[in-house]
Amino acid sequence: MNRILSLVRRCVEDYDMIRPGDRVAVGVSGGKDSLALLIALARLREFYPVPYTVEALTLDLGIPGMDFSGVAGLCRELEVPYTVIPTEINHIIFDLRKEKNPCSMCAKMRRGALHNAMQERGLTKIALGHHYDDAVETFFLSLFYEGRLSCFQPVTYLDRTGITQIRPLLYCGESLIAHTAQRLQFPVVHNPCPADGYTKRQEMKELVYELNGRYPGLKSRVFGAMQRLPLPEWGPVHPSGRRPLPEDPEG
């Protein structure tokens, strides 16, 4: 976990993600990525020179069989306030609308529900669990399917809601997170979504894995190119951020 914590701190500093007095909400789905992010930010606040607080928010999509009691126990251990927000997103998408390609609508509904919950609680900053591999895969998805050089931003201000999204895991590879989650036995909540594993993103994940095996270092070169171009808001804020990432951010 120390490796993840070090990379998270570096990313937070490079992109000036946290300001004094911030109340940082962590969007916790129950997956390994959001749990790693929660633990890292909870531990970082203990010694980070900029004071901030952390609270965890989980959207309950209404999928039968999902149990967040393990996440609640982890939050108590970390001394992080935890709120589960009930929704009917699963019922609306699969039962009422019977969406054949549900992921885009689900993402929009989840964002809306999460932002509403944040506004009700006076929260204006949300930490999301997108990591290094997510960024590379999103870049290729935009290139292949939209013909654009694009990706989500490390820090995004949403002027319609006044909410700022931050992504402190961007320097952490998925395999590093997976190995850490397994070794430390994170209370991962299984996702029984009917669309899980059958998406364009999963196809791209498999393609990038294959290409990286054929051309070693491909992912790190793509990620570096995204910072050097830079894509909008991908140029690190601080000069220290122009240091290259470690050769192997995955572990």
TORLOGU-146092 format. One record per residue (C-alpha): residue number from 1; residue in one letter; x, y, z. Coordinates in pm, 1 decimal, padded with zeros to 6 digits. Each point is the difference from the previous one (the first is absolute). Layout:
% TORLOGU-146092
<rec nuti="NUM" vofi="A" u="X" v="Y" w="Z"/>
...
% end
This chain:
% TORLOGU-146092
<rec nuti="1" vofi="M" u="00000.0" v="00000.0" w="00000.0"/>
<rec nuti="2" vofi="N" u="00297.3" v="00230.0" w="00055.6"/>
<rec nuti="3" vofi="R" u="00074.1" v="-00008.4" w="-00372.8"/>
<rec nuti="4" vofi="I" u="-00355.0" v="00111.1" w="-00084.6"/>
<rec nuti="5" vofi="L" u="00010.5" v="00266.2" w="00270.6"/>
<rec nuti="6" vofi="S" u="00325.5" v="00140.2" w="-00140.4"/>
<rec nuti="7" vofi="L" u="-00137.3" v="00016.9" w="-00355.3"/>
<rec nuti="8" vofi="V" u="-00327.7" v="00155.4" w="00117.9"/>
<rec nuti="9" vofi="R" u="00186.3" v="00269.9" w="00190.0"/>
<rec nuti="10" vofi="R" u="00213.3" v="00075.4" w="-00304.5"/>
<rec nuti="11" vofi="C" u="-00306.5" v="00026.6" w="-00224.5"/>
<rec nuti="12" vofi="V" u="-00184.2" v="00222.8" w="00249.3"/>
<rec nuti="13" vofi="E" u="00301.2" v="00231.0" w="00019.6"/>
<rec nuti="14" vofi="D" u="00069.9" v="00004.1" w="-00375.4"/>
<rec nuti="15" vofi="Y" u="-00353.7" v="00110.4" w="-00081.0"/>
<rec nuti="16" vofi="D" u="-00071.9" v="00205.3" w="00314.3"/>
<rec nuti="17" vofi="M" u="-00305.1" v="-00216.8" w="00066.2"/>
<rec nuti="18" vofi="I" u="-00060.9" v="00081.2" w="00366.2"/>
<rec nuti="19" vofi="R" u="-00019.2" v="00346.2" w="00155.3"/>
<rec nuti="20" vofi="P" u="00001.4" v="00096.0" w="00369.8"/>
<rec nuti="21" vofi="G" u="-00330.6" v="-00078.4" w="00169.0"/>
<rec nuti="22" vofi="D" u="-00138.3" v="-00216.2" w="-00283.0"/>
<rec nuti="23" vofi="R" u="-00270.6" v="-00250.3" w="00084.9"/>
<rec nuti="24" vofi="V" u="00083.5" v="-00278.2" w="-00243.6"/>
<rec nuti="25" vofi="A" u="-00276.8" v="-00246.0" w="-00079.9"/>
<rec nuti="26" vofi="V" u="00119.9" v="-00335.5" w="-00132.3"/>
<rec nuti="27" vofi="G" u="-00234.1" v="-00177.4" w="-00239.5"/>
<rec nuti="28" vofi="V" u="00015.5" v="-00357.2" w="00130.8"/>
<rec nuti="29" vofi="S" u="-00155.3" v="-00261.7" w="-00227.7"/>
<rec nuti="30" vofi="G" u="00141.2" v="-00284.9" w="00205.2"/>
<rec nuti="31" vofi="G" u="00247.3" v="-00097.6" w="-00271.7"/>
<rec nuti="32" vofi="K" u="00373.6" v="-00034.4" w="00061.7"/>
<rec nuti="33" vofi="D" u="00082.6" v="00338.9" w="-00155.7"/>
<rec nuti="34" vofi="S" u="-00235.9" v="00212.3" w="00208.1"/>
<rec nuti="35" vofi="L" u="00099.0" v="-00187.2" w="00317.4"/>
<rec nuti="36" vofi="A" u="00370.8" v="00059.5" w="-00070.1"/>
<rec nuti="37" vofi="L" u="-00076.2" v="00368.1" w="-00056.4"/>
<rec nuti="38" vofi="L" u="-00199.8" v="00023.0" w="00323.3"/>
<rec nuti="39" vofi="I" u="00276.2" v="-00159.0" w="00206.6"/>
<rec nuti="40" vofi="A" u="00272.2" v="00211.8" w="-00163.3"/>
<rec nuti="41" vofi="L" u="-00179.1" v="00332.1" w="00053.7"/>
<rec nuti="42" vofi="A" u="-00098.0" v="-00092.9" w="00355.7"/>
<rec nuti="43" vofi="R" u="00363.1" v="-00080.4" w="00083.9"/>
<rec nuti="44" vofi="L" u="00143.3" v="00295.7" w="-00191.8"/>
<rec nuti="45" vofi="R" u="-00204.0" v="00249.8" w="00204.4"/>
<rec nuti="46" vofi="E" u="00190.6" v="-00112.0" w="00312.6"/>
<rec nuti="47" vofi="F" u="00327.3" v="00156.0" w="-00115.5"/>
<rec nuti="48" vofi="Y" u="-00070.4" v="00208.6" w="-00311.1"/>
<rec nuti="49" vofi="P" u="00105.1" v="00363.7" w="00056.8"/>
<rec nuti="50" vofi="V" u="-00333.0" v="00126.1" w="-00134.4"/>
<rec nuti="51" vofi="P" u="-00285.6" v="-00075.0" w="00246.7"/>
<rec nuti="52" vofi="Y" u="-00310.4" v="-00165.2" w="-00147.2"/>
<rec nuti="53" vofi="T" u="-00274.7" v="-00243.5" w="00096.6"/>
<rec nuti="54" vofi="V" u="-00132.8" v="-00311.7" w="-00172.2"/>
<rec nuti="55" vofi="E" u="-00346.4" v="-00152.0" w="-00019.9"/>
<rec nuti="56" vofi="A" u="-00124.8" v="-00294.1" w="-00205.7"/>
<rec nuti="57" vofi="L" u="-00312.3" v="-00017.3" w="-00216.4"/>
<rec nuti="58" vofi="T" u="-00141.1" v="-00316.1" w="-00158.1"/>
<rec nuti="59" vofi="L" u="-00283.1" v="-00012.0" w="-00252.2"/>
<rec nuti="60" vofi="D" u="-00216.6" v="-00306.2" w="00054.8"/>
<rec nuti="61" vofi="L" u="-00121.1" v="-00067.6" w="-00354.2"/>
<rec nuti="62" vofi="G" u="-00270.6" v="-00235.4" w="00122.5"/>
<rec nuti="63" vofi="I" u="00173.2" v="-00314.5" w="-00129.1"/>
<rec nuti="64" vofi="P" u="-00104.9" v="-00300.0" w="00211.9"/>
<rec nuti="65" vofi="G" u="00272.8" v="-00166.4" w="00201.7"/>
<rec nuti="66" vofi="M" u="00234.6" v="00296.3" w="00044.0"/>
<rec nuti="67" vofi="D" u="00117.1" v="00022.8" w="00361.9"/>
<rec nuti="68" vofi="F" u="00195.6" v="00306.8" w="00111.8"/>
<rec nuti="69" vofi="S" u="00043.7" v="-00103.9" w="00363.8"/>
<rec nuti="70" vofi="G" u="00370.5" v="-00073.5" w="-00060.4"/>
<rec nuti="71" vofi="V" u="00048.6" v="00349.8" w="-00139.8"/>
<rec nuti="72" vofi="A" u="-00180.6" v="00146.9" w="00300.3"/>
<rec nuti="73" vofi="G" u="00233.3" v="-00191.5" w="00231.9"/>
<rec nuti="74" vofi="L" u="00305.7" v="00129.2" w="-00186.7"/>
<rec nuti="75" vofi="C" u="-00127.5" v="00358.1" w="00030.2"/>
<rec nuti="76" vofi="R" u="-00043.4" v="-00041.7" w="00375.4"/>
<rec nuti="77" vofi="E" u="00356.9" v="-00129.2" w="00022.0"/>
<rec nuti="78" vofi="L" u="00127.2" v="00298.3" w="-00202.6"/>
<rec nuti="79" vofi="E" u="-00220.6" v="00243.9" w="00196.2"/>
<rec nuti="80" vofi="V" u="-00166.4" v="00117.6" w="-00319.2"/>
<rec nuti="81" vofi="P" u="-00371.9" v="00093.2" w="-00004.4"/>
<rec nuti="82" vofi="Y" u="-00187.6" v="-00231.5" w="-00237.1"/>
<rec nuti="83" vofi="T" u="-00332.2" v="00047.2" w="-00178.7"/>
<rec nuti="84" vofi="V" u="-00183.6" v="-00246.2" w="-00225.5"/>
<rec nuti="85" vofi="I" u="-00236.2" v="00176.7" w="-00241.6"/>
<rec nuti="86" vofi="P" u="-00290.9" v="-00217.8" w="-00120.9"/>
<rec nuti="87" vofi="T" u="-00103.1" v="00029.3" w="-00365.9"/>
<rec nuti="88" vofi="E" u="-00212.9" v="-00189.5" w="-00252.7"/>
<rec nuti="89" vofi="I" u="00251.4" v="00027.2" w="-00283.6"/>
<rec nuti="90" vofi="N" u="00014.4" v="-00374.9" w="-00061.3"/>
<rec nuti="91" vofi="H" u="-00381.5" v="-00026.2" w="-00014.3"/>
<rec nuti="92" vofi="I" u="-00033.1" v="00296.7" w="-00236.9"/>
<rec nuti="93" vofi="I" u="00268.9" v="-00116.0" w="-00244.2"/>
<rec nuti="94" vofi="F" u="-00062.8" v="-00374.0" w="-00014.7"/>
<rec nuti="95" vofi="D" u="-00365.1" v="-00046.3" w="00099.7"/>
<rec nuti="96" vofi="L" u="-00172.6" v="00313.5" w="-00130.3"/>
<rec nuti="97" vofi="R" u="00213.5" v="00111.8" w="-00293.5"/>
<rec nuti="98" vofi="K" u="00154.2" v="-00341.6" w="-00080.1"/>
<rec nuti="99" vofi="E" u="00314.4" v="00169.5" w="-00131.4"/>
<rec nuti="100" vofi="K" u="00211.5" v="-00216.5" w="-00230.1"/>
<rec nuti="101" vofi="N" u="00303.8" v="00227.9" w="00044.6"/>
<rec nuti="102" vofi="P" u="-00052.2" v="00120.7" w="00356.9"/>
<rec nuti="103" vofi="C" u="00343.9" v="00127.3" w="00100.8"/>
<rec nuti="104" vofi="S" u="-00027.0" v="00358.1" w="-00126.7"/>
<rec nuti="105" vofi="M" u="-00341.2" v="00061.8" w="00157.1"/>
<rec nuti="106" vofi="C" u="00106.0" v="-00167.8" w="00322.3"/>
<rec nuti="107" vofi="A" u="00305.8" v="00226.1" w="00023.0"/>
<rec nuti="108" vofi="K" u="-00212.4" v="00312.2" w="-00053.5"/>
<rec nuti="109" vofi="M" u="-00254.4" v="-00105.1" w="00260.5"/>
<rec nuti="110" vofi="R" u="00271.8" v="-00088.4" w="00249.8"/>
<rec nuti="111" vofi="R" u="00167.3" v="00339.5" w="-00050.1"/>
<rec nuti="112" vofi="G" u="-00330.1" v="00178.6" w="00047.5"/>
<rec nuti="113" vofi="A" u="-00089.0" v="-00190.8" w="00316.5"/>
<rec nuti="114" vofi="L" u="00348.0" v="00045.1" w="00145.6"/>
<rec nuti="115" vofi="H" u="00010.1" v="00372.5" w="-00074.0"/>
<rec nuti="116" vofi="N" u="-00345.8" v="00049.6" w="00151.8"/>
<rec nuti="117" vofi="A" u="00109.3" v="-00182.1" w="00313.9"/>
<rec nuti="118" vofi="M" u="00313.6" v="00213.9" w="00021.7"/>
<rec nuti="119" vofi="Q" u="-00192.8" v="00324.1" w="-00038.9"/>
<rec nuti="120" vofi="E" u="-00240.8" v="-00106.7" w="00273.9"/>
<rec nuti="121" vofi="R" u="00299.0" v="-00050.1" w="00230.6"/>
<rec nuti="122" vofi="G" u="00186.6" v="00316.0" w="-00099.6"/>
<rec nuti="123" vofi="L" u="00284.2" v="-00195.2" w="-00163.8"/>
<rec nuti="124" vofi="T" u="00180.5" v="00150.6" w="-00299.2"/>
<rec nuti="125" vofi="K" u="00293.1" v="-00238.5" w="-00063.5"/>
<rec nuti="126" vofi="I" u="-00024.6" v="-00366.3" w="-00101.3"/>
<rec nuti="127" vofi="A" u="00289.9" v="-00244.4" w="-00037.5"/>
<rec nuti="128" vofi="L" u="-00057.0" v="-00264.7" w="-00267.3"/>
<rec nuti="129" vofi="G" u="00182.0" v="-00331.4" w="-00033.5"/>
<rec nuti="130" vofi="H" u="00124.7" v="00023.3" w="-00360.0"/>
<rec nuti="131" vofi="H" u="00356.2" v="-00130.8" w="-00022.4"/>
<rec nuti="132" vofi="Y" u="00292.5" v="-00007.4" w="-00244.5"/>
<rec nuti="133" vofi="D" u="-00141.7" v="-00280.4" w="-00216.8"/>
<rec nuti="134" vofi="D" u="-00342.1" v="00167.4" w="-00012.6"/>
<rec nuti="135" vofi="A" u="00162.3" v="00312.7" w="-00141.2"/>
<rec nuti="136" vofi="V" u="00188.7" v="-00185.2" w="-00274.4"/>
<rec nuti="137" vofi="E" u="-00307.7" v="-00204.0" w="-00093.2"/>
<rec nuti="138" vofi="T" u="-00218.4" v="00313.5" w="-00011.6"/>
<rec nuti="139" vofi="F" u="00252.7" v="00168.8" w="-00227.9"/>
<rec nuti="140" vofi="F" u="-00017.9" v="-00292.5" w="-00243.6"/>
<rec nuti="141" vofi="L" u="-00380.8" v="-00018.7" w="00024.3"/>
<rec nuti="142" vofi="S" u="-00024.7" v="00366.2" w="-00099.0"/>
<rec nuti="143" vofi="L" u="00246.1" v="-00050.9" w="-00285.2"/>
<rec nuti="144" vofi="F" u="-00158.0" v="-00318.0" w="-00137.6"/>
<rec nuti="145" vofi="Y" u="-00369.2" v="00082.7" w="00041.2"/>
<rec nuti="146" vofi="E" u="-00012.0" v="00382.0" w="-00015.9"/>
<rec nuti="147" vofi="G" u="00308.0" v="00093.3" w="-00201.9"/>
<rec nuti="148" vofi="R" u="00117.6" v="00233.2" w="00276.4"/>
<rec nuti="149" vofi="L" u="00311.5" v="00031.3" w="00216.9"/>
<rec nuti="150" vofi="S" u="-00183.0" v="00022.3" w="00328.2"/>
<rec nuti="151" vofi="C" u="-00026.3" v="-00133.7" w="00353.2"/>
<rec nuti="152" vofi="F" u="-00159.6" v="00095.8" w="00330.7"/>
<rec nuti="153" vofi="Q" u="00201.0" v="00261.9" w="00191.8"/>
<rec nuti="154" vofi="P" u="00195.9" v="-00045.0" w="00324.2"/>
<rec nuti="155" vofi="V" u="-00197.0" v="00293.2" w="00144.1"/>
<rec nuti="156" vofi="T" u="-00334.4" v="00102.9" w="-00144.1"/>
<rec nuti="157" vofi="Y" u="-00212.7" v="00293.8" w="00116.3"/>
<rec nuti="158" vofi="L" u="-00368.4" v="-00037.6" w="-00084.0"/>
<rec nuti="159" vofi="D" u="-00134.3" v="00353.4" w="-00018.2"/>
<rec nuti="160" vofi="R" u="-00366.1" v="-00107.0" w="-00012.6"/>
<rec nuti="161" vofi="T" u="00022.1" v="-00163.1" w="00341.9"/>
<rec nuti="162" vofi="G" u="00302.6" v="00169.9" w="00154.9"/>
<rec nuti="163" vofi="I" u="00152.7" v="-00345.3" w="00058.2"/>
<rec nuti="164" vofi="T" u="00366.4" v="-00081.7" w="-00062.1"/>
<rec nuti="165" vofi="Q" u="00097.4" v="-00355.4" w="-00095.9"/>
<rec nuti="166" vofi="I" u="00349.3" v="-00124.0" w="00083.9"/>
<rec nuti="167" vofi="R" u="00167.2" v="-00328.1" w="-00096.6"/>
<rec nuti="168" vofi="P" u="00286.4" v="-00068.9" w="00244.3"/>
<rec nuti="169" vofi="L" u="00058.1" v="-00359.1" w="-00120.4"/>
<rec nuti="170" vofi="L" u="00122.3" v="00103.1" w="-00346.4"/>
<rec nuti="171" vofi="Y" u="00358.8" v="-00098.3" w="00076.1"/>
<rec nuti="172" vofi="C" u="-00101.5" v="-00345.8" w="00128.2"/>
<rec nuti="173" vofi="G" u="-00020.5" v="-00294.8" w="-00238.3"/>
<rec nuti="174" vofi="E" u="-00289.2" v="-00244.0" w="00019.9"/>
<rec nuti="175" vofi="S" u="00221.5" v="-00299.6" w="00075.5"/>
<rec nuti="176" vofi="L" u="00157.7" v="00182.8" w="00296.2"/>
<rec nuti="177" vofi="I" u="-00347.3" v="00073.5" w="00137.2"/>
<rec nuti="178" vofi="A" u="-00121.1" v="-00355.1" w="-00062.2"/>
<rec nuti="179" vofi="H" u="00300.9" v="-00158.4" w="00172.3"/>
<rec nuti="180" vofi="T" u="-00034.9" v="00235.6" w="00295.7"/>
<rec nuti="181" vofi="A" u="-00372.7" v="-00066.6" w="00031.4"/>
<rec nuti="182" vofi="Q" u="00059.5" v="-00374.0" w="-00000.2"/>
<rec nuti="183" vofi="R" u="00291.3" v="00009.8" w="00243.5"/>
<rec nuti="184" vofi="L" u="-00176.8" v="00228.4" w="00248.7"/>
<rec nuti="185" vofi="Q" u="-00339.7" v="-00164.2" w="-00054.2"/>
<rec nuti="186" vofi="F" u="-00198.9" v="00310.3" w="-00086.0"/>
<rec nuti="187" vofi="P" u="-00375.3" v="-00048.4" w="00062.3"/>
<rec nuti="188" vofi="V" u="-00074.8" v="00002.0" w="-00372.7"/>
<rec nuti="189" vofi="V" u="-00368.5" v="-00005.6" w="-00095.4"/>
<rec nuti="190" vofi="H" u="-00068.5" v="-00222.0" w="-00301.7"/>
<rec nuti="191" vofi="N" u="-00177.6" v="00178.8" w="-00284.4"/>
<rec nuti="192" vofi="P" u="-00282.1" v="-00219.9" w="-00135.2"/>
<rec nuti="193" vofi="C" u="-00098.8" v="00249.0" w="-00272.7"/>
<rec nuti="194" vofi="P" u="-00124.8" v="-00191.9" w="-00309.1"/>
<rec nuti="195" vofi="A" u="00220.1" v="00217.2" w="-00225.6"/>
<rec nuti="196" vofi="D" u="00318.3" v="-00051.3" w="00201.6"/>
<rec nuti="197" vofi="G" u="00281.7" v="-00131.9" w="-00221.0"/>
<rec nuti="198" vofi="Y" u="-00186.7" v="00048.0" w="-00330.6"/>
<rec nuti="199" vofi="T" u="00089.0" v="00358.5" w="-00086.9"/>
<rec nuti="200" vofi="K" u="00214.4" v="00193.5" w="-00247.5"/>
<rec nuti="201" vofi="R" u="00222.3" v="00092.5" w="00292.5"/>
<rec nuti="202" vofi="Q" u="00062.6" v="-00366.7" w="00076.6"/>
<rec nuti="203" vofi="E" u="00087.0" v="-00059.0" w="-00366.4"/>
<rec nuti="204" vofi="M" u="00242.6" v="00292.9" w="00011.4"/>
<rec nuti="205" vofi="K" u="00152.4" v="-00125.2" w="00324.4"/>
<rec nuti="206" vofi="E" u="00075.5" v="-00332.9" w="-00166.4"/>
<rec nuti="207" vofi="L" u="00139.8" v="00170.0" w="-00311.6"/>
<rec nuti="208" vofi="V" u="00229.3" v="00230.3" w="00201.1"/>
<rec nuti="209" vofi="Y" u="00121.1" v="-00299.2" w="00202.7"/>
<rec nuti="210" vofi="E" u="00084.7" v="-00183.9" w="-00321.1"/>
<rec nuti="211" vofi="L" u="00175.0" v="00300.8" w="-00156.1"/>
<rec nuti="212" vofi="N" u="00198.9" v="00070.2" w="00314.9"/>
<rec nuti="213" vofi="G" u="00122.6" v="-00358.5" w="-00005.4"/>
<rec nuti="214" vofi="R" u="00100.2" v="00031.4" w="-00363.1"/>
<rec nuti="215" vofi="Y" u="00155.8" v="00345.8" w="00045.3"/>
<rec nuti="216" vofi="P" u="00132.2" v="00014.4" w="00358.4"/>
<rec nuti="217" vofi="G" u="-00035.2" v="00342.6" w="00156.9"/>
<rec nuti="218" vofi="L" u="-00282.6" v="00107.7" w="-00232.4"/>
<rec nuti="219" vofi="K" u="-00228.8" v="00107.1" w="00284.5"/>
<rec nuti="220" vofi="S" u="00263.9" v="00213.2" w="00170.6"/>
<rec nuti="221" vofi="R" u="00086.6" v="00172.1" w="-00329.9"/>
<rec nuti="222" vofi="V" u="-00366.3" v="00076.3" w="-00070.2"/>
<rec nuti="223" vofi="F" u="-00051.2" v="00134.0" w="00352.0"/>
<rec nuti="224" vofi="G" u="00312.7" v="00213.2" w="-00029.6"/>
<rec nuti="225" vofi="A" u="-00116.6" v="00135.2" w="-00334.5"/>
<rec nuti="226" vofi="M" u="-00330.8" v="00101.7" w="00157.6"/>
<rec nuti="227" vofi="Q" u="00191.6" v="00209.4" w="00253.6"/>
<rec nuti="228" vofi="R" u="00247.7" v="00145.7" w="-00249.2"/>
<rec nuti="229" vofi="L" u="-00242.6" v="00096.5" w="-00278.5"/>
<rec nuti="230" vofi="P" u="-00167.4" v="00082.6" w="00230.6"/>
<rec nuti="231" vofi="L" u="-00364.1" v="-00093.0" w="-00028.0"/>
<rec nuti="232" vofi="P" u="-00220.3" v="00269.2" w="00157.0"/>
<rec nuti="233" vofi="E" u="00084.1" v="00026.0" w="00371.7"/>
<rec nuti="234" vofi="W" u="00250.2" v="-00289.3" w="-00018.6"/>
<rec nuti="235" vofi="G" u="00309.9" v="00215.1" w="00036.2"/>
<rec nuti="236" vofi="P" u="00098.6" v="-00027.4" w="00368.8"/>
<rec nuti="237" vofi="V" u="-00058.9" v="00320.9" w="00194.5"/>
<rec nuti="238" vofi="H" u="00333.1" v="-00002.5" w="00180.7"/>
<rec nuti="239" vofi="P" u="00342.7" v="-00023.2" w="-00167.6"/>
<rec nuti="240" vofi="S" u="00082.1" v="-00302.9" w="00214.6"/>
<rec nuti="241" vofi="G" u="-00282.7" v="-00176.3" w="-00179.5"/>
<rec nuti="242" vofi="R" u="00206.5" v="-00007.3" w="-00317.5"/>
<rec nuti="243" vofi="R" u="00212.8" v="-00274.4" w="00146.2"/>
<rec nuti="244" vofi="P" u="-00071.9" v="-00318.0" w="-00194.1"/>
<rec nuti="245" vofi="L" u="-00209.9" v="-00266.8" w="00163.1"/>
<rec nuti="246" vofi="P" u="00182.6" v="-00304.5" w="00133.8"/>
<rec nuti="247" vofi="E" u="00072.5" v="-00256.7" w="-00270.3"/>
<rec nuti="248" vofi="D" u="-00252.9" v="-00237.5" w="00150.1"/>
<rec nuti="249" vofi="P" u="-00297.4" v="00178.9" w="00162.1"/>
<rec nuti="250" vofi="E" u="-00173.0" v="-00334.7" w="00017.6"/>
<rec nuti="251" vofi="G" u="00198.4" v="-00148.4" w="00283.0"/>
% end
